[in-house]
């Protein structure tokens, strides 16, 4: 019994560590991507959503362990509760887990289809480009582009898992993923405002650092334009379009009035609320289009 209790304690500690690696990306990736998959695919079943959430989270874990092994000093300044700066795990063990997660992601994806494996493979390659090959420290254009392609890979895999056919994405799903990639390519800088101090300390050139106060316009303008454009794309009624535009303006004003990390953290929560709402629009089209 003592051995079983010890193993249970170790397992619980490991699972908590895995959760802490991904905690900050639950709202930024797991929820928005799962929402898009559920809205874009002809859903296999309600219970399939659990598969979608786990597939997305597991791939987020792969990305986050890789990413947090790159710049532990940055996390010590910006996010000290993460496993590495909090000393829950050594950098050596984190690196081992990072590489073990690659075949694990492939195996999980192959349980659904070869096409889902291709989405996983694309995501693994983009993780390498972003983290190990240094795109995360590069020009903001490169960072935004790699981010957008990474989210498109997440969404393609998640939508395949969600759908009635894990081998095929229909026109609605493809259009939804393409639109989402455009959103991320043009608005992903919303996540960088709260991390300016840490990014500046390691020499990262993000939009808020490069353009300073003018960078705030790069959030409110594209959010409003995307709200109108997506409403037209998915044939949304006027009331829903108006609500999405108002939410976009509210989010943008949070950034326009922001002064420090706490304000931008709140603004980023609202950005993700807008993103999740935008990702649900394909469901409206499937029901009413």
DRENBA-578892 format. One record per residue (C-alpha): x, y, z negated; residue number from 1. Coordinates in Angstrom, 2 decimals. Example, Ala and Ser with C-alpha at 12.3 -4.5 7.8 and 13.67 -1.06 7.14 Angstrom:
residues 2
+---------+---------+---------+-----+
!    east !   north !      up !  nr !
+---------+---------+---------+-----+
!   12.30 !   -4.50 !   -7.80 !   1 !
!   13.67 !   -1.06 !   -7.14 !   2 !
+---------+---------+---------+-----+
***
This chain:
residues 289
+---------+---------+---------+-----+
!    east !   north !      up !  nr !
+---------+---------+---------+-----+
!    0.00 !    0.00 !    0.00 !   1 !
!    2.75 !    2.55 !   -0.80 !   2 !
!    4.23 !    1.91 !    2.68 !   3 !
!    0.85 !    2.40 !    4.35 !   4 !
!    0.28 !    5.59 !    2.36 !   5 !
!    3.72 !    6.88 !    3.35 !   6 !
!    3.09 !    6.11 !    7.02 !   7 !
!   -0.30 !    7.81 !    6.85 !   8 !
!    1.34 !   10.89 !    5.29 !   9 !
!    4.03 !   10.98 !    8.00 !  10 !
!    1.40 !   10.60 !   10.73 !  11 !
!   -0.74 !   13.37 !    9.25 !  12 !
!    2.31 !   15.65 !    9.01 !  13 !
!    3.24 !   14.89 !   12.62 !  14 !
!   -0.27 !   15.64 !   13.86 !  15 !
!   -0.31 !   18.94 !   11.96 !  16 !
!    3.04 !   19.82 !   13.54 !  17 !
!    1.63 !   19.05 !   17.00 !  18 !
!   -1.37 !   21.26 !   16.26 !  19 !
!    0.87 !   24.11 !   15.09 !  20 !
!    2.86 !   23.91 !   18.33 !  21 !
!   -0.39 !   24.54 !   20.24 !  22 !
!   -2.36 !   26.64 !   17.74 !  23 !
!   -1.92 !   29.99 !   19.53 !  24 !
!   -2.88 !   28.46 !   22.89 !  25 !
!   -6.20 !   26.95 !   21.79 !  26 !
!   -7.91 !   30.28 !   22.55 !  27 !
!   -5.69 !   31.24 !   25.50 !  28 !
!   -5.61 !   27.96 !   27.41 !  29 !
!   -7.57 !   25.05 !   25.96 !  30 !
!  -10.91 !   26.87 !   25.64 !  31 !
!  -10.82 !   28.92 !   28.90 !  32 !
!   -9.52 !   26.02 !   31.03 !  33 !
!  -12.01 !   23.55 !   29.54 !  34 !
!  -14.81 !   26.08 !   30.11 !  35 !
!  -13.83 !   26.47 !   33.75 !  36 !
!  -13.64 !   22.70 !   34.27 !  37 !
!  -17.07 !   22.17 !   32.72 !  38 !
!  -18.57 !   25.00 !   34.80 !  39 !
!  -16.84 !   24.18 !   38.09 !  40 !
!  -17.23 !   20.41 !   38.30 !  41 !
!  -20.38 !   18.42 !   38.83 !  42 !
!  -20.04 !   17.07 !   35.27 !  43 !
!  -19.61 !   13.32 !   34.85 !  44 !
!  -21.38 !   13.43 !   31.45 !  45 !
!  -21.57 !   15.55 !   28.32 !  46 !
!  -19.12 !   13.28 !   26.52 !  47 !
!  -16.64 !   13.76 !   29.36 !  48 !
!  -15.97 !   17.22 !   27.96 !  49 !
!  -14.05 !   15.52 !   25.12 !  50 !
!  -11.77 !   13.95 !   27.74 !  51 !
!  -11.27 !   17.35 !   29.35 !  52 !
!  -10.36 !   19.08 !   26.09 !  53 !
!   -7.89 !   16.33 !   25.14 !  54 !
!   -6.26 !   16.28 !   28.60 !  55 !
!   -5.79 !   20.04 !   28.53 !  56 !
!   -4.56 !   20.09 !   24.92 !  57 !
!   -2.09 !   17.26 !   25.54 !  58 !
!   -0.57 !   19.11 !   28.50 !  59 !
!   -0.54 !   22.34 !   26.50 !  60 !
!    1.43 !   20.44 !   23.84 !  61 !
!    3.95 !   19.39 !   26.48 !  62 !
!    4.34 !   22.98 !   27.66 !  63 !
!    4.46 !   24.54 !   24.19 !  64 !
!    7.08 !   22.19 !   22.77 !  65 !
!    9.24 !   22.95 !   25.81 !  66 !
!    8.62 !   26.70 !   25.53 !  67 !
!    9.24 !   26.93 !   21.81 !  68 !
!   12.54 !   25.08 !   22.16 !  69 !
!   13.76 !   27.84 !   24.49 !  70 !
!   13.64 !   30.89 !   22.19 !  71 !
!   13.31 !   29.93 !   18.51 !  72 !
!   14.79 !   33.33 !   17.59 !  73 !
!   11.89 !   35.08 !   19.34 !  74 !
!    9.38 !   32.97 !   17.41 !  75 !
!   11.18 !   33.81 !   14.17 !  76 !
!   10.29 !   37.46 !   14.85 !  77 !
!    6.86 !   37.12 !   16.46 !  78 !
!    5.37 !   33.81 !   15.24 !  79 !
!    7.15 !   32.57 !   12.13 !  80 !
!    4.43 !   29.99 !   11.33 !  81 !
!    5.34 !   27.87 !   14.36 !  82 !
!    7.00 !   24.50 !   13.59 !  83 !
!   10.59 !   25.42 !   14.50 !  84 !
!   10.96 !   28.71 !   12.58 !  85 !
!    8.90 !   27.20 !    9.74 !  86 !
!   11.42 !   24.29 !    9.59 !  87 !
!    8.72 !   21.62 !    9.95 !  88 !
!   10.82 !   19.94 !   12.64 !  89 !
!   14.42 !   20.17 !   13.82 !  90 !
!   15.28 !   21.48 !   17.27 !  91 !
!   16.81 !   18.08 !   18.13 !  92 !
!   13.61 !   16.20 !   17.32 !  93 !
!   11.50 !   18.80 !   19.11 !  94 !
!   13.57 !   18.32 !   22.27 !  95 !
!   13.14 !   14.54 !   22.03 !  96 !
!    9.36 !   14.95 !   21.73 !  97 !
!    9.37 !   17.43 !   24.61 !  98 !
!   10.81 !   14.83 !   27.02 !  99 !
!    8.76 !   11.93 !   25.66 ! 100 !
!    5.62 !   13.95 !   26.38 ! 101 !
!    6.38 !   14.03 !   30.13 ! 102 !
!    5.78 !   10.30 !   30.82 ! 103 !
!    2.95 !   10.37 !   28.28 ! 104 !
!    1.21 !   13.12 !   30.29 ! 105 !
!    1.72 !   11.15 !   33.48 ! 106 !
!    0.29 !    7.98 !   31.93 ! 107 !
!   -2.75 !    9.83 !   30.57 ! 108 !
!   -3.44 !   11.40 !   33.97 ! 109 !
!   -3.12 !    8.11 !   35.84 ! 110 !
!   -5.93 !    6.72 !   33.70 ! 111 !
!   -8.23 !    9.01 !   35.70 ! 112 !
!   -6.78 !    9.13 !   39.23 ! 113 !
!   -3.69 !    9.65 !   41.36 ! 114 !
!   -4.98 !   13.16 !   42.12 ! 115 !
!   -5.07 !   13.97 !   38.40 ! 116 !
!   -1.48 !   12.69 !   38.20 ! 117 !
!   -0.53 !   15.14 !   40.97 ! 118 !
!   -1.98 !   18.00 !   38.92 ! 119 !
!    0.02 !   16.79 !   35.91 ! 120 !
!    3.17 !   16.53 !   38.02 ! 121 !
!    2.71 !   20.08 !   39.31 ! 122 !
!    2.28 !   21.31 !   35.75 ! 123 !
!    5.42 !   19.51 !   34.57 ! 124 !
!    7.44 !   21.03 !   37.44 ! 125 !
!    6.10 !   24.51 !   36.72 ! 126 !
!    6.90 !   24.02 !   33.03 ! 127 !
!   10.51 !   23.29 !   34.01 ! 128 !
!   10.63 !   26.37 !   36.24 ! 129 !
!    9.10 !   28.63 !   33.59 ! 130 !
!   11.03 !   27.35 !   30.57 ! 131 !
!   14.20 !   25.40 !   31.32 ! 132 !
!   14.98 !   27.27 !   34.58 ! 133 !
!   14.34 !   30.65 !   32.94 ! 134 !
!   11.38 !   32.14 !   34.83 ! 135 !
!    9.96 !   33.26 !   31.46 ! 136 !
!   12.90 !   35.67 !   31.17 ! 137 !
!   12.72 !   36.84 !   34.78 ! 138 !
!   10.97 !   39.71 !   36.54 ! 139 !
!    7.34 !   40.17 !   35.54 ! 140 !
!    6.20 !   39.36 !   39.10 ! 141 !
!    7.84 !   35.92 !   38.89 ! 142 !
!    6.42 !   35.34 !   35.41 ! 143 !
!    2.90 !   36.26 !   36.51 ! 144 !
!    3.13 !   34.07 !   39.62 ! 145 !
!    4.42 !   31.00 !   37.78 ! 146 !
!    1.81 !   31.54 !   35.06 ! 147 !
!   -0.97 !   31.70 !   37.66 ! 148 !
!    0.21 !   28.51 !   39.38 ! 149 !
!    0.52 !   26.79 !   36.02 ! 150 !
!   -3.04 !   27.66 !   35.06 ! 151 !
!   -4.24 !   26.51 !   38.48 ! 152 !
!   -2.59 !   23.13 !   37.82 ! 153 !
!   -4.23 !   22.95 !   34.39 ! 154 !
!   -7.59 !   23.75 !   35.94 ! 155 !
!   -7.26 !   21.33 !   38.85 ! 156 !
!   -6.44 !   18.46 !   36.51 ! 157 !
!   -9.12 !   19.37 !   34.00 ! 158 !
!  -11.78 !   19.74 !   36.70 ! 159 !
!  -10.87 !   16.35 !   38.17 ! 160 !
!  -11.23 !   14.80 !   34.71 ! 161 !
!  -14.58 !   16.52 !   34.19 ! 162 !
!  -16.16 !   15.67 !   37.53 ! 163 !
!  -18.17 !   12.74 !   38.78 ! 164 !
!  -15.27 !   11.92 !   41.11 ! 165 !
!  -11.73 !   12.18 !   39.68 ! 166 !
!  -10.38 !   11.94 !   43.23 ! 167 !
!  -12.04 !   15.00 !   44.74 ! 168 !
!  -12.63 !   18.72 !   44.15 ! 169 !
!  -15.59 !   20.20 !   46.00 ! 170 !
!  -15.82 !   23.70 !   47.46 ! 171 !
!  -17.17 !   25.29 !   44.28 ! 172 !
!  -14.35 !   23.82 !   42.19 ! 173 !
!  -11.64 !   24.87 !   44.66 ! 174 !
!  -13.02 !   28.40 !   44.90 ! 175 !
!  -13.27 !   28.63 !   41.12 ! 176 !
!   -9.67 !   27.51 !   40.61 ! 177 !
!   -8.41 !   29.93 !   43.29 ! 178 !
!  -10.30 !   32.84 !   41.70 ! 179 !
!   -8.96 !   31.92 !   38.26 ! 180 !
!   -5.40 !   31.82 !   39.59 ! 181 !
!   -5.97 !   35.34 !   40.93 ! 182 !
!   -7.24 !   36.48 !   37.54 ! 183 !
!   -4.16 !   35.14 !   35.77 ! 184 !
!   -1.77 !   36.53 !   38.38 ! 185 !
!   -3.17 !   40.03 !   37.88 ! 186 !
!   -4.07 !   40.11 !   34.17 ! 187 !
!   -1.80 !   37.65 !   32.32 ! 188 !
!    0.21 !   40.64 !   31.03 ! 189 !
!   -2.62 !   41.09 !   28.52 ! 190 !
!   -0.80 !   38.53 !   26.35 ! 191 !
!    2.45 !   40.52 !   26.32 ! 192 !
!    1.36 !   43.71 !   24.52 ! 193 !
!    1.33 !   42.05 !   21.09 ! 194 !
!    4.84 !   40.61 !   21.59 ! 195 !
!    6.69 !   43.74 !   22.75 ! 196 !
!    9.12 !   43.87 !   19.80 ! 197 !
!   10.23 !   40.26 !   20.13 ! 198 !
!   10.38 !   40.43 !   23.93 ! 199 !
!   12.49 !   43.60 !   23.83 ! 200 !
!   14.86 !   42.00 !   21.32 ! 201 !
!   15.69 !   39.14 !   23.70 ! 202 !
!   15.84 !   41.35 !   26.80 ! 203 !
!   12.61 !   40.22 !   28.42 ! 204 !
!   11.17 !   42.68 !   30.97 ! 205 !
!    7.40 !   42.42 !   30.63 ! 206 !
!    4.89 !   44.88 !   32.07 ! 207 !
!    4.26 !   46.63 !   28.70 ! 208 !
!    8.03 !   47.14 !   28.31 ! 209 !
!    8.69 !   48.22 !   31.89 ! 210 !
!    5.69 !   50.54 !   32.35 ! 211 !
!    5.04 !   51.51 !   28.71 ! 212 !
!    1.80 !   53.47 !   28.23 ! 213 !
!    0.90 !   53.16 !   31.92 ! 214 !
!    0.82 !   49.37 !   31.46 ! 215 !
!   -2.53 !   49.67 !   29.69 ! 216 !
!   -4.19 !   50.49 !   33.00 ! 217 !
!   -3.06 !   47.10 !   34.34 ! 218 !
!   -5.63 !   45.47 !   32.04 ! 219 !
!   -8.77 !   47.59 !   32.25 ! 220 !
!   -8.73 !   48.17 !   36.02 ! 221 !
!   -8.33 !   44.53 !   37.17 ! 222 !
!  -10.79 !   43.25 !   34.53 ! 223 !
!  -13.53 !   45.57 !   35.78 ! 224 !
!  -12.75 !   44.79 !   39.43 ! 225 !
!  -12.73 !   41.04 !   38.75 ! 226 !
!  -16.03 !   41.31 !   36.88 ! 227 !
!  -17.72 !   42.90 !   39.88 ! 228 !
!  -16.01 !   40.62 !   42.39 ! 229 !
!  -16.78 !   37.39 !   40.53 ! 230 !
!  -20.39 !   38.44 !   40.05 ! 231 !
!  -20.69 !   38.89 !   43.81 ! 232 !
!  -18.82 !   35.64 !   44.54 ! 233 !
!  -21.08 !   33.54 !   42.30 ! 234 !
!  -24.31 !   35.42 !   43.16 ! 235 !
!  -24.87 !   36.44 !   39.54 ! 236 !
!  -27.98 !   38.46 !   38.67 ! 237 !
!  -27.65 !   42.17 !   37.84 ! 238 !
!  -28.08 !   41.76 !   34.07 ! 239 !
!  -25.31 !   39.17 !   33.84 ! 240 !
!  -23.04 !   41.25 !   36.09 ! 241 !
!  -23.67 !   44.33 !   33.95 ! 242 !
!  -22.90 !   42.40 !   30.76 ! 243 !
!  -19.61 !   41.09 !   32.17 ! 244 !
!  -18.56 !   44.56 !   33.35 ! 245 !
!  -19.41 !   46.07 !   29.95 ! 246 !
!  -17.37 !   43.34 !   28.23 ! 247 !
!  -14.46 !   44.02 !   30.61 ! 248 !
!  -14.59 !   47.74 !   29.83 ! 249 !
!  -14.74 !   47.02 !   26.11 ! 250 !
!  -11.68 !   44.78 !   26.36 ! 251 !
!   -9.84 !   47.36 !   28.45 ! 252 !
!  -10.60 !   50.10 !   25.94 ! 253 !
!   -9.19 !   47.91 !   23.16 ! 254 !
!   -5.89 !   47.94 !   25.06 ! 255 !
!   -6.13 !   51.65 !   25.94 ! 256 !
!   -6.54 !   52.58 !   22.26 ! 257 !
!   -4.12 !   49.99 !   20.88 ! 258 !
!   -1.15 !   51.24 !   18.86 ! 259 !
!    0.54 !   48.17 !   17.44 ! 260 !
!    0.69 !   44.38 !   17.18 ! 261 !
!   -2.47 !   43.96 !   15.10 ! 262 !
!   -4.61 !   46.03 !   17.49 ! 263 !
!   -3.24 !   44.20 !   20.52 ! 264 !
!   -3.81 !   40.83 !   18.83 ! 265 !
!   -7.49 !   41.72 !   18.42 ! 266 !
!   -7.61 !   43.00 !   22.00 ! 267 !
!   -6.14 !   39.71 !   23.22 ! 268 !
!   -8.86 !   37.76 !   21.42 ! 269 !
!  -11.44 !   39.85 !   23.31 ! 270 !
!   -9.55 !   39.32 !   26.57 ! 271 !
!   -9.92 !   35.57 !   26.09 ! 272 !
!  -13.62 !   36.00 !   25.35 ! 273 !
!  -13.98 !   37.82 !   28.69 ! 274 !
!  -11.89 !   35.13 !   30.42 ! 275 !
!  -14.07 !   32.33 !   29.08 ! 276 !
!  -17.21 !   34.20 !   30.18 ! 277 !
!  -15.76 !   34.70 !   33.67 ! 278 !
!  -14.86 !   31.01 !   33.85 ! 279 !
!  -18.45 !   30.01 !   33.13 ! 280 !
!  -19.86 !   31.84 !   36.17 ! 281 !
!  -19.54 !   28.87 !   38.58 ! 282 !
!  -22.07 !   27.04 !   36.39 ! 283 !
!  -24.56 !   29.84 !   37.11 ! 284 !
!  -23.96 !   29.33 !   40.83 ! 285 !
!  -24.45 !   25.55 !   40.57 ! 286 !
!  -27.75 !   26.07 !   38.76 ! 287 !
!  -29.11 !   28.94 !   40.84 ! 288 !
!  -27.05 !   29.15 !   44.03 ! 289 !
+---------+---------+---------+-----+
***
